[in-house]
Amino acid sequence: MFRCTNGRRVHDAEMRALMARGEPRIERRVETVMAHPEVRAAIERVASEDSAEALRELESGRDE
């Protein structure tokens, strides 16, 4: 399904065909970006911060 900038969702045969054709290129681009050291470091940082916060919440006995 494709979501337009105005929030409209498009999921017709033409859009499915267009997305299927572009999907390999899109996937390659995402893989390239995700492999950048800066992106990997940012993901690691956020994961570490969130893990630390979750552990603090478990230790304090609260569940938010």
C-alpha positions in Angstrom: 0.0 0.0 0.0 1.2 3.5 -0.8 0.3 6.5 1.4 0.2 9.9 -0.4 1.5 13.0 1.3 -2.2 14.1 1.8 -2.8 10.8 3.8 -4.7 9.1 1.1 -4.0 5.4 0.8 -3.6 3.9 -2.7 -3.7 0.2 -3.3 -4.8 -0.5 -6.8 -3.4 -2.7 -9.5 -1.4 0.1 -11.1 0.2 1.1 -7.8 1.0 -2.5 -7.0 2.7 -3.0 -10.4 4.6 0.3 -10.0 5.8 -0.7 -6.5 6.8 -4.2 -7.6 8.9 -2.7 -10.4 10.6 -0.2 -8.1 11.0 -2.5 -5.1 14.4 -4.0 -6.0 15.9 -0.5 -6.4 14.3 0.7 -3.2 15.6 -2.2 -1.3 19.1 -1.7 -2.6 19.0 2.0 -1.6 17.7 1.2 1.9 20.4 -1.5 2.4 23.1 1.0 1.3 21.9 3.7 3.6 21.5 1.3 6.5 25.1 0.1 6.0 26.6 3.6 6.6 28.6 3.7 9.8 26.7 6.9 11.0 23.4 5.1 10.6 24.5 2.0 12.3 26.0 4.0 15.2 22.8 6.0 15.6 20.8 2.7 15.7 23.2 1.3 18.3 22.9 4.5 20.4 19.1 4.5 20.4 19.0 0.8 21.1 21.4 1.2 24.0 19.5 4.2 25.5 16.2 2.4 25.2 17.6 -0.8 26.8 19.0 1.2 29.6 15.7 3.0 30.2 13.8 -0.3 30.1 16.2 -1.8 32.7 15.8 1.2 35.0 12.1 0.9 34.8 12.2 -2.8 35.7 14.5 -2.1 38.6 12.3 0.7 39.9 9.2 -1.5 39.6 7.2 0.7 37.4 5.7 -0.3 34.1 4.9 2.6 31.8 
